Amino acid sequence: MAALIGRATGQALLRAQNGLFVQQANLSFKETIARLSRGKKIAAGVLGTVTAGAIGLGVALQASVLASELELHPPAYPWTHNGAFSSFDHASLRRGYQVYKEVCAACHSMKYMAYRELVNTIFTEDEAKKEAEQITVIDGPDDEGKMFERPGKLSDYFPSPYANDEAAKAANNGAYPPDLTYIVSARHGGEDYIFSLLTSYCDPPAGIEMREGLYFNPYFNGGAIAMAQSIFNEVVTYDDGTNPSASQLAKDVSAFLKFASEPEHDERKRMAMKAILGFSVLFVTVYYYKRHKWASLKSRKIVFRPKK
Amino acid sequence: MFKPIRKSNPVLKILNTALVDLPAPVNLSTWWNFGSLLGLCLVLQIATGLFLSMHYASNMEIAFSSVIHITRDVNFGWLIRALHANGASAFFLCMYLHMGRGLYYSSFKLKETWNIGVILFILTMATAFVGYVLPWGQMSFWGATVITNLFSAIPYIGQDLVQWLWGGFSVSNATLNRFFAFHFLLPFILAAMSAIHLLFLHQTGSNNPLGLCSDSDKIPFHIYYSVKDIVGFIVLLMALILFCLLCPNLLIDPDNFLPANPLVTPAHIKPEWYFLWAYAILRSIPNKLGGVCAMFLAILLMFTLPFTPQQRRGNQFYFPNQVLFWMFSVNFLLLTWIGGCPVESPFITLGSLFTAFYFMFFILNPILFYFWDLLLSPSK
């Protein structure tokens, strides 16, 4: 009984006025703006305009400075793997590997790429093993302390075309053909740049003389590149019957090089989907629990009742 | 009389007073979440860093290859590396928001807490800088070269100091080794300093959005703020993990995918985004020593804020200071943008202007406080 009276008295003390009066925060942007005074509205408008103007000026300055540079910046191409949840086009990767092997590998190494990385991405395990067996690896020493030659295995890395960097430079007029494993990550523009570079060899503009052994390419920094055009129509015959136009070859090898620099690409996007699902459930649950715990505090009312 | 174990056990008692029964103001907003988020970032960086260190080799011949080995050969190494590299960005993002909140609400009134916070900021910058050198890519190497060379601007001892830092006559294997050692050690010092930061904070209690004494209306930290912090943890982890899974290399400079080469200088040497504002200040003064002084001064000025005269409450009571604060915030972003631009017109002029405004803030802010108080005070 005493508890009942105590509770009733407490409720009476806390009651501000009769009737339902739900206190809640109003976070509506529209109503917040509507509540602002005229002066503040003008100030906010001016501030917004100045900020937008400043951002616009910054973008314009940035664009104008970029436009004054000598080389072209590649356009963004609609790669099939561009989407947040899109995987590689694996048929394209397979063709791209063929282009690398038959064209690029003559000069460029991919020393961080192992044949095992081709399994279940470009080839089946048996196909990848056969592919690896095509190379000869010097291994050893054997029981007699001698080095020996053996066919490649899945754990072997792609062979380099030159014995060392100096040999590579000597064979290419002093220009070192870069390793291609991370070439997509190591260039601004990524695979867009690689595709643009491969498909944009042309004659130099009037008045520009190219030194011997250099070729004009507007996408290359400075315009003069030591690598001659290597991608032509039908320079490779695709096993799957795809028309080997120069742009198709360039597209496929660019996609393959993207894969080489990010072999985990498909796996991480798959993980992203799982993460979104998992975190969404977790967030909703914990957020609801937080709201539940805070509800009494958020809806409480403190009333000052002066003594009469 | 029965006492709960959390109040009687000597170890749990400490945790209890810091995380469970701690009296906290009832009105802390989401801006107060960033302190705990920084703690999460530190734990995450230490945990991922520990796993990376198991496979990393701090030798200039194989450091680059060892990082590639981590990303290609170690189970989920690519994810651990992405979390560590992008975790640094999350760390600085939270730190800037945490400091911005402190600046807006005048949390620097809590002198010891603020000053230890500034020391934490400087230590974090040092940790991030030495960590960035470790992958031994082009930008790592040249970033180390540029930043360590700044010390050569110090008169008389500069050159000797730089060589002492390098452990040789250039950025070399000794430099990489000692930077790795420092990168391993500093986070633990950060953790210890964070504990002291909290210790001082809990002596005075947290500031709050009203800026008024909250003693009359406190709530226990647990369950209210513990659950609120957990919501923050989930949001940050979700954002960070999705970033690492959807665009892990977005913030990594392409040049850092090339092994360090002392013979080839990259066209544009620039630090990570979180250092660009300081880099812009450094470059905005043509004299090398002047630039170095300005950059260090820009950070060290934070120490002076608790001693600002006149200010009694936060910006929430001072409209002109609110405007100035947001201008300062935009200016900070503009400095970040300028720091990433090439050193050519018009960026040089703009950088100088933004740098001047950065320093003006520390002069204008107390003046505006003073005049606003003067204006509203009926007795004056």
Chai-1 contact restraints between the chains, C-beta under 6 A:
chainA,res_idxA,chainB,res_idxB,connection_type,confidence,min_distance_angstrom,max_distance_angstrom,comment,restraint_id
A,A84,B,L246,contact,1.0,0.0,6.0,A-B,restraint_1
A,Y112,B,I68,contact,1.0,0.0,6.0,A-B,restraint_2
A,Y182,B,F257,contact,1.0,0.0,6.0,A-B,restraint_3
A,S185,B,N249,contact,1.0,0.0,6.0,A-B,restraint_4
A,S185,B,F257,contact,1.0,0.0,6.0,A-B,restraint_5
A,A186,B,P254,contact,1.0,0.0,6.0,A-B,restraint_6
A,A186,B,F257,contact,1.0,0.0,6.0,A-B,restraint_7
A,A186,B,L258,contact,1.0,0.0,6.0,A-B,restraint_8
A,R187,B,P254,contact,1.0,0.0,6.0,A-B,restraint_9
A,H188,B,P254,contact,1.0,0.0,6.0,A-B,restraint_10
A,E264,B,W78,contact,1.0,0.0,6.0,A-B,restraint_11
A,R268,B,L245,contact,1.0,0.0,6.0,A-B,restraint_12
A,M271,B,L245,contact,1.0,0.0,6.0,A-B,restraint_13
A,A272,B,L242,contact,1.0,0.0,6.0,A-B,restraint_14
A,A272,B,L245,contact,1.0,0.0,6.0,A-B,restraint_15
A,A272,B,L246,contact,1.0,0.0,6.0,A-B,restraint_16
A,A275,B,I241,contact,1.0,0.0,6.0,A-B,restraint_17
A,F279,B,M238,contact,1.0,0.0,6.0,A-B,restraint_18
A,L282,B,I234,contact,1.0,0.0,6.0,A-B,restraint_19
A,F283,B,I234,contact,1.0,0.0,6.0,A-B,restraint_20
A,V286,B,I230,contact,1.0,0.0,6.0,A-B,restraint_21
A,V286,B,V231,contact,1.0,0.0,6.0,A-B,restraint_22
A,V286,B,I234,contact,1.0,0.0,6.0,A-B,restraint_23
A,Y287,B,V231,contact,1.0,0.0,6.0,A-B,restraint_24
A,K290,B,V227,contact,1.0,0.0,6.0,A-B,restraint_25
A,K290,B,K228,contact,1.0,0.0,6.0,A-B,restraint_26
A,K290,B,V231,contact,1.0,0.0,6.0,A-B,restraint_27
A,K293,B,I223,contact,1.0,0.0,6.0,A-B,restraint_28
A,K293,B,V227,contact,1.0,0.0,6.0,A-B,restraint_29
